[in-house]
Structures are given as structure tokens and as C-alpha cells.
């Protein structure tokens, strides 16, 4: 059931059992255009995965007043800065629900589909002291557009301007037959996180459902710890992989993206350097990663 929080707008929260347990991880799930929190939860089946892995799940909702199609305004400069607009609202809601639910604040993550994926990318870069890792399914990199026209061009595959890598741990899923958000955007999400010169290992395999997958793994510099994964889903379109076909933008074929995201998130947590980021950035500053 949707609830109302003070200045937080509409949202839903899933609590795994037992509900009284403290110190759980939490993932913030951002729906795509044309969806709402309930549809997104059912389509991704994230609650079922979260029950198995012990995650709290927060689903912020975009209002029709803010967007007729309930689309997060990831392409609008008014919503691309720390301390203002939709990123500030979602970050404040994240901290509120985390405190109310007894969440482990070193293990908070954000993920999204399409426009929600683009907003997740922004949140990871604008609030690195809150989100330990980011998941982007069929979405776009942070700052891929600066207005509606450039946002639409980015969705069609326009190159994103180069930037200093954010180094935020990131997992990406993108179908190579996506005709709504060009698959090149999945590559650009990874490049925004790790740069264009980061080495990777690549594995290609067919999963149990017959989906051909190319999976690239990226390591932390000077380490063997995986900090990034890029899943290219061959033959897949603009839909959440392994989801519930009875809901919007969800495809039961392919790997279970909800399970794989939670697996990736469980290996990531904030460290002292990331938590000190709030002292480096002023509340109204644009992210230092961009030139």
C-alpha cells in the first residue's frame, strides 16, 4: 500500500521477515516512465528477491504533477544538482526510511529502470556518501542530457561528453535490441563510473533460459575486488530481465536482474573515503566529476 511521508511524496516500502530485525541492507528502486511503485515492484519481482536476501526495498514514486508520464526528470538541470529537485527528495526519503527501518547505512543501494536508471546514476554520483553502489537497467549515465531535446538524443545513442570517473560501484543490464534507450547507453554508464581505459574481463555464455549474455567484469584499481559489471543481454528489448510479463516493461526471459543486482550489492559497502565525500562537496555544488 502506498504511503505518504512528510515532504517525501508517495512511496512504498517492503520489509523482509522478520520485520523487527535491524541492520539490514536496503535498495532504493526507481521506476521507469509510465510506471508507479506498485507496478514496478510486481514487474521486477524485487520483493521476492529481497525476501530471500534480507533487503529492505524503498520505492519512491514520481507524481503526475511532476511529469504526466511519471518520468523522473533526469535530463533537467534543475534536477541534476546536489541539494535540490528530485535527487534531493529521493536522498532525503532514503535517509528517512533507513532511520525508521533500522537499515545499515553502509549498505544502501539505488537502482532503476530506464528513466529510473538515469536518476539512479545521478544519485550515485551526487550522493556518494549515501549510496554504496548503483544498478542501472536499460538506463542512461548521469548528465546524459541537459534538456529534453538532448535527453531524447541521448536515448537514441548520442555520445556523452567525457568526464572524470565517479568510481561508484555499478552494475548495468541492457538489451542489445532495445529500441527505446540505445544499448550504447549501457556502455556509457560504465564509462562514467570507471573511465574508458579501465580493463575488464569478458565472459559469454547462454543461461538456463537460452539467453545469450556477454558479461564484463571491472576491478577496483590495484585490487581483485569486482566493482563493476556490464551485462549485455543479446536479443533483449527495453524490459526488466527475468521479470513478470503481466506487468509493464518486464520480460520473464533472460537472467533474473533483481537477483543478480542484490548479489552484486551484497559485495559492496561504503568505506571511510566515500563517507567523507559530503565534506568535500557543498550542498549546492555540481558534482566535481564533470568538466
C-alpha positions in Angstrom: 0.0 0.0 0.0 1.3 3.4 -0.9 2.0 5.8 2.0 2.7 9.5 2.4 5.7 10.9 4.1 6.2 14.5 5.1 7.6 16.3 2.1 8.6 12.9 0.6 5.7 12.3 -1.7 4.3 8.9 -2.5 6.3 5.8 -1.8 6.1 2.2 -0.7 8.4 0.1 1.5 8.9 -3.6 1.5 10.2 -5.2 4.8 11.5 -8.7 4.7 10.8 -11.1 7.5 11.4 -11.0 10.4 10.3 -7.3 10.3 11.9 -6.5 13.7 15.5 -7.3 12.5 17.9 -4.3 12.5 21.0 -3.6 10.4 19.6 -4.9 7.1 20.8 -3.6 3.7 18.3 -1.5 1.6 17.9 -0.9 -2.1 16.0 2.1 -3.5 14.2 1.2 -6.6 13.2 3.9 -9.2 10.5 3.0 -11.7 10.5 4.0 -15.3 8.2 6.3 -17.3 4.6 5.1 -17.3 5.1 3.0 -14.1 4.3 3.5 -10.4 5.9 1.9 -7.4 3.4 -1.0 -7.2 3.7 -1.9 -10.9 7.5 -1.7 -10.7 7.7 -3.9 -7.6 5.4 -6.5 -9.2 7.2 -6.4 -12.6 10.7 -6.7 -11.3 9.7 -9.2 -8.6 12.3 -7.4 -6.4 10.3 -8.0 -3.2 10.6 -11.8 -3.7 14.4 -11.5 -4.2 14.7 -9.1 -1.3 12.9 -11.6 1.0 15.4 -14.2 0.1 18.4 -11.9 0.6 17.1 -9.9 3.6 16.9 -6.5 1.9 14.5 -3.6 2.7 13.2 -2.1 -0.5 12.1 1.5 -0.9 10.1 2.5 -4.0 9.8 6.3 -4.4 7.1 7.4 -6.7 7.1 10.1 -9.3 3.9 12.2 -9.4 1.8 13.0 -12.4 2.1 16.7 -11.4 5.9 16.5 -11.8 5.6 14.5 -15.1 2.4 13.5 -17.0 4.1 10.1 -17.7 5.6 9.7 -14.2 9.1 10.1 -15.7 11.9 11.2 -13.5 13.4 14.5 -14.8 16.9 13.2 -15.2 17.5 15.5 -18.2 16.6 18.7 -16.5 19.4 20.8 -14.9 17.0 21.7 -12.1 17.2 18.0 -11.1 20.9 17.5 -11.7 22.4 19.2 -8.7 23.1 18.1 -5.2 20.7 19.6 -2.6 17.8 20.4 -5.0 15.0 18.9 -7.1 14.2 15.2 -7.3 17.6 13.9 -6.3 17.4 15.8 -3.0 13.9 14.5 -2.4 14.9 10.9 -3.0 18.0 11.2 -0.9 16.1 12.7 2.0 13.5 9.9 1.7 16.2 7.4 1.6 17.7 8.6 4.9 14.2 8.9 6.5 13.2 5.3 5.6 16.7 4.0 6.5 16.4 5.6 10.0 12.8 4.4 10.5 13.6 0.8 9.4 17.0 0.4 11.2 18.9 0.0 8.0 22.7 -0.4 7.9 23.7 2.9 6.4 26.9 1.4 5.0 24.7 -0.8 2.8 22.3 1.4 1.0 22.0 1.0 -2.8 20.0 2.6 -5.6 18.7 1.0 -8.8 16.3 1.8 -11.6 14.9 1.1 -15.0 15.1 3.4 -18.0 14.4 7.0 -16.6 14.7 5.5 -13.2 18.1 4.1 -14.1 19.2 7.5 -15.3 18.1 9.0 -12.0 19.9 6.2 -10.1 23.1 7.1 -12.0 22.7 10.7 -10.9 22.0 9.8 -7.3 25.1 7.6 -7.1 27.2 10.5 -8.3 25.5 13.3 -6.4 25.3 11.4 -3.1 28.2 9.0 -2.9 28.1 9.2 0.9 24.6 7.6 0.9 24.6 5.0 -1.9 27.3 2.3 -1.8 26.5 1.1 -5.3 24.3 1.7 -8.3 22.2 -0.6 -10.6 21.1 0.6 -14.0 18.8 -1.4 -16.2 18.1 -0.1 -19.7 19.0 3.4 -18.5 21.4 6.2 -19.1 24.6 7.7 -17.5 24.5 10.7 -15.2 24.3 14.0 -17.1 23.5 12.3 -20.4 21.2 15.2 -21.3 20.9 18.9 -20.3 17.3 19.4 -21.6 14.5 17.4 -23.2 16.0 17.6 -26.7 19.4 16.4 -25.7 17.9 13.8 -23.4 15.9 12.3 -26.2 19.1 12.4 -28.4 21.0 10.6 -25.7 18.3 7.9 -25.6 18.9 7.5 -29.4 22.6 7.0 -28.7 24.3 10.4 -28.8 27.8 10.3 -27.3 28.0 11.5 -23.7 30.7 14.2 -23.0 33.8 12.8 -21.3 34.0 13.2 -17.5 36.2 12.2 -14.6 35.1 8.7 -13.5 32.9 8.7 -10.4 34.4 5.3 -9.2 30.9 4.4 -7.8 30.5 0.6 -7.9 28.0 0.0 -10.7 26.1 -2.9 -12.3 24.4 -2.5 -15.7 21.9 -4.6 -17.6 20.9 -3.6 -21.2 19.4 -5.5 -24.0 21.1 -5.1 -27.4 17.7 -4.9 -29.2 16.5 -2.0 -27.0 14.8 0.5 -29.4 13.8 3.0 -26.7 17.2 3.6 -25.0 20.1 2.7 -27.3 22.3 0.0 -25.9 25.3 2.3 -26.2 24.0 4.0 -23.1 24.9 0.9 -21.0 28.5 1.3 -22.1 28.3 5.0 -21.2 27.1 4.2 -17.7 30.1 2.1 -17.2 32.4 4.7 -18.7 31.0 7.3 -16.4 31.8 5.1 -13.4 35.2 3.8 -14.4 36.5 5.7 -17.5 37.2 4.5 -21.0 40.5 2.9 -20.2 39.6 0.6 -17.4 40.5 -3.0 -18.2 37.9 -5.8 -17.9 37.4 -9.5 -18.3 34.6 -10.7 -20.6 32.7 -13.9 -20.4 30.0 -15.0 -22.9 27.5 -17.7 -22.0 23.9 -19.0 -22.6 21.8 -19.0 -19.4 19.3 -21.7 -18.5 16.5 -19.8 -20.3 18.5 -19.7 -23.6 19.5 -16.1 -23.4 23.0 -15.3 -24.8 24.8 -13.0 -22.3 28.1 -11.1 -22.5 29.2 -10.1 -19.1 32.1 -7.8 -18.4 33.7 -7.5 -15.0 35.7 -4.5 -13.8 38.0 -4.5 -10.8 39.0 -1.8 -8.4 42.3 -0.2 -9.3 45.2 -2.3 -7.8 42.7 -4.9 -6.5 41.0 -8.1 -7.4 37.7 -6.8 -6.0 34.9 -6.6 -8.6 33.5 -3.0 -8.6 31.5 -3.1 -11.9 29.5 -5.5 -14.1 28.1 -4.9 -17.5 25.6 -7.4 -18.7 24.7 -7.2 -22.4 21.5 -9.3 -23.0 21.6 -10.4 -26.6 18.2 -10.3 -28.3 16.5 -8.5 -25.3 14.4 -5.4 -25.6 13.5 -2.5 -23.3 12.3 -4.5 -20.3 13.5 -5.7 -16.8 15.2 -9.1 -17.4 13.7 -12.1 -15.5 10.6 -10.1 -14.6 6.8 -10.6 -14.6 5.4 -10.4 -18.1 2.0 -9.4 -16.7 3.4 -6.0 -15.8 4.9 -3.2 -17.8 8.4 -3.3 -19.2 9.2 -6.7 -17.7 10.4 -9.8 -19.6 10.5 -13.2 -18.0 13.3 -14.4 -20.3 16.9 -13.8 -19.5 18.8 -13.7 -16.2 17.0 -12.6 -13.1 18.2 -9.0 -12.9 16.8 -8.5 -9.4 18.7 -11.5 -8.0 21.9 -10.5 -9.8 21.7 -6.9 -8.6 21.3 -7.9 -5.0 24.1 -10.4 -5.3 26.3 -7.6 -6.6 25.1 -5.1 -4.0 25.9 -7.6 -1.1 29.6 -7.4 -2.1 29.7 -3.5 -1.9 29.6 -1.2 1.1 30.6 2.3 1.9 34.2 2.9 3.1 35.6 5.9 5.0 36.7 7.7 1.9 33.2 7.6 0.3 31.5 8.6 3.6 33.8 11.7 3.7 32.6 12.9 0.3 29.9 15.0 1.9 32.7 17.2 3.5 34.2 17.8 0.1 31.0 18.8 -1.8 28.9 21.8 -0.8 25.2 21.2 -0.7 24.5 23.2 -3.8 27.6 22.3 -5.8 27.5 20.5 -9.1 29.4 17.1 -9.0 33.1 17.6 -9.1 33.4 14.7 -11.6 32.2 16.8 -14.5 34.0 19.3 -16.6 
